[in-house]
Amino acid sequence: MRLLVLLLCVVFLMLGSVPPAGAADPILACQRALLAGSQKLAHATLAATAGCEARKRSGKLPVDTDCANEAATVAARTKAGADLAKALAKRCGGADHACGTGDDLAVATLGWPGTCPGFEGAACAAAVGDCAAMATCESCVDGAATDRTRTLLFDSLLPSDPKLQKALRKCQSTIGKEGAKLLDADWKALAKCWDTRLAGKHANPCPDPGDGKAAKALADAAAAAQTKICKACGGKDGTCDGVDDIAVAAIGVAPTCPNVGACGGPIATAGDLAACLACTSAERAGCAAALAAPSVAAYPPGCAVPQPTSTATPGPAPTATPSPASTPLTVGCPVGSPGSAETSVTISLDSASVVGAASLLLDYPPDRVRLPSIGGGTDVRARVTDLTSGNLFDKGEPNNQDSNSDHEADRLRLTLIATSGVSGTILRVDFDRCDGASPTAAADYSCTVEPGSAVAPDGVTPIPAAACHVGVSP
């Protein structure tokens, strides 16, 4: 009997010193927690930003709301980032489930680089020394990826009248909704593909051949988005075949597709836009998903290349996470205190009848004058004055842009809408004059009406001969 008891004690001691069958590998658990948390963060961020943009279009938020910094959107993004940080602390933070306390899983064993990579110019670069820094890095890259997509989907949309332009409004709404759904679907498919790779169910690169499902999921998501966008924007036949399609000049889209991975080229039709969204969504989701699975996926070097078409400022990231920043602009035009030397430029419309909507481009010499920032923020809008006694909606929604990708703002884009119609002198733009620069004249500026964008107040009748002119003082 004593011998039996002794043998049982030895067995119990041996069992206590060996992990039970099927016990989770802590490194694998950490890696999978990061991948799952990244996808949840992206989903929450997309839902928040797309929801904000939808409320702007429906009139529930002011049209000049910056959705990167709108309160409800920021709150949702912050919570999602905090959830990711909490999940990583639990799975990667050692016995105390806290990051940075000395018992974290070593980032090198998880496949992480020592420095966070950038994403399309976003300022994510920072040392990665523990699981808190991993969460910070992933939050920054995820936030930048979703914001670049938000910029492509929403920042160029022209104002549209809900009563007179129902088809256009539906088209614009569908672009935003389906574009956000597409990125979310791509992200989910790629995260699942890399997760099954981590779990040892395959040893392939994702998406193709991957888990045998991701490539098809990406193709199906792209086809679904194209079908719905073309149904809403492709005219009566809903096919984006160039017959009776809604013109991109009326929709308001970026002129070119961002050069992300193999993407790029002009966006001349709604079909081009759908193809651009399919390409850029897969590429951007691929970058963020690869970062979340560094032990099995290499972060593509092209992911960090700045994209000059992205001009919006990404929103705040979670607590202790630096906010992604837009690509810095070279300031080749030094000025003294704002307003110390100003140049006022007036814009006039010349047309056979009053204009209800149009898109204008005002090119200016950046070595002699400048506006205070890039994008469509309040600082830019403060420099534009409506000279139509309030007939022009929101000062034409001015957006300061870098047209030639040299990191110097040189073009002001204006999207006009006036239900009662406008003509003659409509706007004044007050520029800072560069220190030491000679005064400019009208010939130094160029104002053009984008082809096909000028229509009558009914929102339908085209005004093909509309033109704009510039006046300068002093």
C-alpha positions in Angstrom: 0.0 0.0 0.0 2.8 2.4 0.9 4.5 1.6 -2.4 1.3 2.4 -4.3 0.9 5.7 -2.6 4.6 6.5 -3.4 4.0 5.7 -7.1 0.9 7.8 -7.3 2.8 10.8 -5.8 5.5 10.5 -8.4 3.0 10.4 -11.1 1.2 13.5 -9.8 4.5 15.3 -9.5 5.4 14.4 -13.1 2.0 15.5 -14.4 2.4 18.8 -12.5 5.7 19.6 -14.3 4.4 19.0 -17.8 1.9 21.3 -19.6 -1.4 19.5 -20.2 -2.1 18.2 -23.7 -3.4 21.0 -25.9 -2.1 23.9 -23.7 -1.9 27.1 -25.7 1.5 28.2 -26.9 1.9 31.7 -25.4 3.7 33.1 -28.4 1.0 31.8 -30.8 -1.7 33.1 -28.5 -0.1 36.5 -28.5 0.3 36.5 -32.3 -3.3 35.5 -32.9 -4.6 38.0 -30.4 -2.8 40.8 -32.4 -4.2 39.7 -35.7 -7.7 39.4 -34.3 -7.5 42.7 -32.5 -6.2 44.5 -35.6 -9.2 43.3 -37.6 -11.6 44.4 -34.9 -9.9 47.8 -34.6 -10.2 48.2 -38.4 -13.9 47.2 -38.4 -14.7 49.7 -35.6 -12.7 52.5 -37.2 -14.4 52.0 -40.6 -17.8 51.9 -39.1 -17.2 55.1 -37.1 -15.7 57.1 -40.0 -18.2 55.9 -42.6 -21.1 56.6 -40.2 -19.8 60.2 -39.7 -19.6 60.8 -43.4 -23.1 59.4 -44.0 -24.5 61.8 -41.3 -22.8 64.7 -43.1 -24.4 63.7 -46.4 -27.8 63.4 -44.7 -27.6 66.7 -43.0 -27.4 65.3 -39.5 -23.9 66.8 -39.1 -22.6 70.1 -40.6 -21.1 69.8 -44.0 -17.7 71.1 -42.9 -17.4 68.4 -40.1 -13.9 66.9 -40.1 -14.8 63.2 -39.6 -11.2 62.4 -38.6 -11.8 64.5 -35.5 -15.6 64.4 -34.9 -16.3 63.5 -31.3 -18.3 60.3 -31.7 -15.8 59.0 -34.3 -12.8 59.8 -32.1 -14.6 58.1 -29.1 -15.2 54.9 -31.2 -11.6 54.8 -32.5 -10.2 55.4 -29.0 -12.3 52.6 -27.5 -11.2 50.2 -30.3 -7.6 51.1 -29.8 -7.9 50.6 -26.0 -9.5 47.2 -26.7 -6.5 46.1 -28.8 -4.1 47.3 -26.1 -6.0 45.4 -23.5 -6.1 42.2 -25.6 -2.3 42.4 -26.1 -1.6 43.0 -22.5 -3.6 39.9 -21.6 -1.9 37.6 -24.2 1.5 39.1 -24.6 2.2 40.9 -21.3 3.4 38.0 -19.2 2.1 36.7 -16.0 0.9 40.1 -14.8 -1.0 40.7 -18.0 0.6 44.2 -18.2 2.9 45.5 -21.0 6.2 47.1 -20.2 6.8 45.5 -16.8 9.7 43.3 -17.8 8.0 39.9 -18.3 6.4 40.6 -21.7 7.0 38.2 -24.5 10.1 39.5 -26.4 9.0 41.3 -29.5 11.8 39.7 -31.5 10.4 36.2 -30.8 7.0 37.4 -32.2 8.7 38.5 -35.4 8.4 42.2 -34.8 11.0 44.7 -36.1 12.6 47.1 -33.7 10.9 50.1 -35.3 7.3 50.5 -36.5 7.1 51.0 -40.2 5.4 53.9 -41.8 2.2 53.8 -43.9 1.8 56.0 -47.0 3.6 58.9 -45.3 1.8 58.5 -41.9 4.2 59.2 -39.0 4.0 55.8 -37.3 7.8 55.2 -37.0 8.6 54.6 -33.3 10.6 52.0 -31.3 8.8 48.7 -30.7 10.1 47.3 -27.4 7.1 45.8 -25.7 3.4 44.8 -26.4 2.2 48.3 -25.7 4.4 49.6 -28.5 3.1 46.8 -30.7 -0.5 48.0 -30.1 0.6 51.6 -30.7 2.2 50.7 -34.0 -0.7 48.6 -35.3 -3.2 51.3 -34.2 -1.3 53.9 -36.2 -1.0 51.8 -39.3 -4.6 50.6 -39.2 -5.8 54.2 -38.6 -3.8 55.5 -41.5 -5.0 52.7 -43.8 -8.7 53.4 -43.0 -8.2 57.2 -43.3 -6.6 57.0 -46.7 -9.6 55.0 -47.9 -12.0 57.5 -46.3 -10.1 60.3 -48.2 -10.6 58.5 -51.5 -14.2 57.7 -50.8 -15.5 61.0 -49.5 -13.1 64.0 -49.7 -13.8 64.8 -53.4 -17.6 64.3 -53.4 -19.4 67.3 -54.7 -22.4 68.8 -52.8 -25.7 67.5 -54.2 -29.3 68.6 -53.6 -31.4 65.9 -52.0 -34.5 67.0 -53.9 -33.2 67.8 -57.3 -30.4 65.3 -57.6 -31.7 62.1 -56.1 -29.9 59.8 -58.5 -26.6 61.6 -57.9 -27.1 61.5 -54.1 -27.8 57.7 -54.3 -24.7 57.2 -56.4 -22.5 59.1 -53.9 -24.0 57.4 -50.9 -23.4 54.0 -52.5 -19.8 54.7 -53.3 -19.2 55.6 -49.6 -21.1 52.6 -48.2 -19.8 50.0 -50.6 -16.2 51.3 -50.5 -16.1 51.0 -46.7 -17.7 47.5 -46.8 -15.1 46.4 -49.4 -12.2 47.4 -47.2 -13.7 45.7 -44.2 -14.3 42.5 -46.2 -10.8 42.4 -47.6 -9.3 43.0 -44.2 -11.4 40.2 -42.7 -10.4 37.7 -45.4 -6.7 38.5 -45.2 -6.7 38.4 -41.4 -8.4 34.9 -41.5 -5.9 33.7 -44.1 -2.8 34.7 -42.0 -4.5 33.4 -38.8 -4.8 29.9 -40.3 -1.2 30.2 -41.4 -0.2 31.0 -37.8 -2.3 28.0 -36.6 -0.3 25.7 -38.9 -3.2 24.9 -41.3 -1.2 25.9 -44.3 2.3 27.3 -45.2 1.3 29.6 -48.1 1.6 33.4 -48.7 -1.7 35.2 -48.5 -4.0 35.8 -50.3 -3.0 33.4 -53.1 -2.7 30.5 -52.7 -3.2 31.2 -49.0 -5.9 29.2 -47.2 -7.6 28.5 -50.5 -10.4 31.0 -49.6 -8.9 34.5 -49.3 -8.3 35.2 -53.0 -11.8 34.2 -53.9 -13.2 36.3 -51.0 -11.3 39.4 -52.2 -12.6 38.8 -55.8 -16.2 38.3 -54.6 -16.0 41.4 -52.4 -14.7 43.5 -55.4 -17.4 42.1 -57.7 -20.1 42.9 -55.2 -18.9 46.5 -54.7 -18.6 47.0 -58.5 -22.1 45.7 -59.1 -23.7 47.9 -56.5 -21.7 51.0 -57.5 -22.5 50.6 -61.1 -26.2 49.9 -60.4 -26.4 53.2 -58.6 -24.1 55.3 -60.8 -24.3 53.5 -64.2 -27.4 55.0 -65.6 -30.6 53.2 -66.5 -28.8 49.9 -67.4 -26.7 50.0 -64.2 -23.6 48.6 -65.9 -21.0 51.3 -66.0 -20.7 50.8 -69.8 -20.3 54.5 -70.6 -23.9 54.9 -71.8 -25.9 57.2 -69.6 -23.5 56.8 -66.7 -23.3 59.6 -64.1 -20.1 61.5 -64.9 -17.3 61.5 -62.4 -17.1 65.3 -62.8 -20.7 65.4 -61.3 -20.0 62.8 -58.6 -16.7 64.4 -57.5 -13.9 61.8 -57.3 -10.1 62.0 -57.2 -8.7 62.4 -60.7 -6.3 59.5 -60.3 -6.2 56.3 -58.4 -3.5 56.2 -55.7 -0.3 54.4 -56.7 -0.7 51.8 -54.0 1.0 48.5 -55.0 -0.1 47.8 -58.5 -2.9 50.3 -58.4 -2.9 53.7 -60.2 -4.2 55.3 -63.4 -6.8 57.9 -64.2 -10.4 57.7 -62.8 -12.5 58.7 -65.7 -15.7 56.7 -65.1 -17.6 55.1 -62.2 -16.2 51.8 -63.4 -12.7 53.1 -63.0 -13.5 54.2 -59.5 -14.9 50.8 -58.6 -11.8 49.1 -60.0 -9.6 51.6 -58.0 -11.4 50.8 -54.8 -11.0 47.1 -55.3 -7.3 47.4 -55.9 -6.5 49.9 -53.2 -8.6 48.2 -50.6 -6.9 44.8 -51.1 -3.5 46.5 -51.0 -4.1 48.6 -47.9 -5.8 45.7 -46.0 -2.8 43.6 -47.1 -0.3 46.0 -45.5 -2.1 46.2 -42.2 -2.8 42.5 -42.0 0.9 41.6 -42.8 2.0 44.0 -40.0 -0.2 42.1 -37.6 1.4 38.7 -38.5 5.1 39.6 -38.8 6.4 36.1 -38.0 4.9 34.7 -41.2 4.2 37.8 -43.4 6.8 40.3 -44.7 5.6 44.0 -44.5 5.6 45.1 -48.2 8.1 48.0 -48.6 5.7 49.9 -50.8 3.3 50.3 -47.9 5.4 53.0 -46.4 5.6 55.1 -49.6 3.8 58.5 -49.2 0.7 59.0 -51.4 0.3 62.6 -52.5 -3.4 62.1 -53.2 -4.1 61.6 -49.5 -4.6 65.1 -48.1 -6.8 64.5 -45.1 -5.4 64.4 -41.6 -5.8 61.0 -39.9 -7.7 61.1 -36.6 -6.5 60.6 -33.1 -5.3 57.1 -32.2 -5.9 55.4 -28.8 -4.3 56.8 -25.6 -0.5 56.8 -25.8 -0.7 56.3 -29.5 0.7 59.1 -31.7 -1.9 60.4 -34.2 -0.9 59.6 -37.8 0.1 62.7 -39.7 -0.3 63.6 -43.4 2.8 63.7 -45.6 4.7 66.8 -44.5 4.7 69.7 -47.0 7.9 71.5 -47.9 7.4 75.2 -47.1 9.2 76.9 -50.0 7.3 80.1 -49.3 8.3 81.6 -46.0 6.0 84.3 -44.7 6.0 86.6 -41.6 3.0 86.7 -39.3 -0.2 85.6 -41.0 -1.8 88.6 -42.7 1.4 90.7 -42.7 1.4 90.7 -46.5 -1.7 89.5 -48.2 -2.8 89.1 -51.8 -6.5 89.0 -52.5 -7.7 87.0 -55.5 -11.3 87.2 -56.8 -13.0 84.5 -58.8 -15.7 85.3 -61.4 -18.0 83.0 -63.3 -18.8 83.8 -66.9 -21.7 81.7 -68.4 -24.8 82.1 -70.6 -27.0 81.5 -67.5 -26.6 81.3 -63.8 -24.7 78.2 -62.4 -26.3 75.9 -59.9 -23.3 73.6 -59.4 -19.7 73.4 -60.7 -16.2 72.4 -59.8 -13.4 75.0 -60.1 -9.7 74.7 -60.0 -7.6 77.7 -59.0 -3.9 77.1 -59.6 -1.6 79.6 -57.9 2.2 80.2 -57.8 3.4 78.5 -54.6 6.8 80.3 -54.7 5.0 83.7 -54.3 1.8 83.1 -52.4 0.4 80.4 -50.1 -2.6 79.3 -48.0 -1.9 78.3 -44.4 -2.3 74.5 -44.7 -3.4 71.7 -47.0 -6.8 70.1 -47.1 -10.3 71.5 -46.4 -9.9 72.6 -42.8 -11.3 75.7 -41.1 -8.0 77.6 -41.6 -8.4 77.3 -45.4 -12.1 78.1 -45.3 -11.3 81.2 -43.2 -9.3 82.6 -46.2 -12.3 82.3 -48.6 -15.1 84.9 -48.6 -18.5 84.3 -50.3 -19.3 87.4 -52.4 -22.8 86.2 -53.5 -24.8 87.5 -50.5 -25.1 83.9 -49.1 -26.3 82.3 -52.3 -23.2 80.1 -52.6 -23.3 77.0 -50.3 -20.4 76.7 -47.8 -18.0 79.0 -49.7 -17.6 76.3 -52.3 -16.1 73.8 -49.9 -12.5 75.0 -50.5 -9.9 72.3 -50.5 -6.2 73.2 -50.8 -4.2 70.6 -52.8 -0.8 69.6 -54.1 -1.5 69.0 -57.8 2.0 67.9 -58.9 3.0 65.7 -56.0 6.0 67.9 -55.0 4.8 68.3 -51.4 4.0 72.0 -52.0 0.3 73.1 -52.1 -0.4 74.9 -55.3 -4.1 74.4 -56.2 -7.4 75.4 -54.6 -10.3 73.2 -55.5 -13.8 74.6 -55.1 -17.0 72.7 -55.4 -19.9 75.1 -55.9 -23.6 74.6 -55.2 -26.2 77.3 -55.3 -29.8 76.3 -55.7 -30.8 79.8 -56.8 -27.8 80.1 -59.2 -24.8 82.3 -59.2 -22.7 84.2 -61.7 -20.3 87.1 -61.9 -17.8 87.7 -59.0 -18.5 84.9 -56.5 -15.5 84.4 -54.2 -12.4 86.1 -52.8 -9.4 84.2 -51.6 -6.9 85.9 -49.3 -3.3 84.4 -49.7 -0.2 85.1 -47.7 2.5 86.7 -49.9 5.9 85.1 -49.6 8.6 87.1 -47.9 10.5 89.1 -50.5 8.2 88.0 -53.4 7.0 90.6 -55.9 3.2 91.2 -56.1 1.4 88.8 -58.4 -0.9 89.6 -61.3 -3.9 87.8 -62.7 -1.7 86.1 -65.3 0.1 84.2 -62.5 -3.1 82.3 -61.7 -5.2 79.9 -63.7 -8.9 79.3 -63.0 -10.7 76.5 -64.9 -14.1 74.9 -64.7 -13.8 71.1 -64.7 -15.3 69.7 -67.9 -18.9 68.6 -67.5 -19.2 69.9 -63.9 -21.2 73.1 -64.5 -25.0 72.6 -64.4 -28.0 74.9 -64.0 -29.9 75.2 -60.7 -32.1 72.3 -61.7 -29.0 70.0 -61.2 -29.5 68.5 -64.6 -29.1 71.0 -67.5 -25.5 71.3 -68.5 -23.8 74.6 -69.0 -20.9 73.7 -71.4 -19.5 77.2 -71.9 -19.1 78.1 -68.3 -15.7 79.7 -67.5 -14.0 81.4 -64.6 -11.6 84.3 -64.4 -9.2 85.7 -61.8 -8.7 89.3 -60.5 -5.9 90.2 -58.2 -5.3 93.0 -55.7 -2.8 94.3 -54.8 
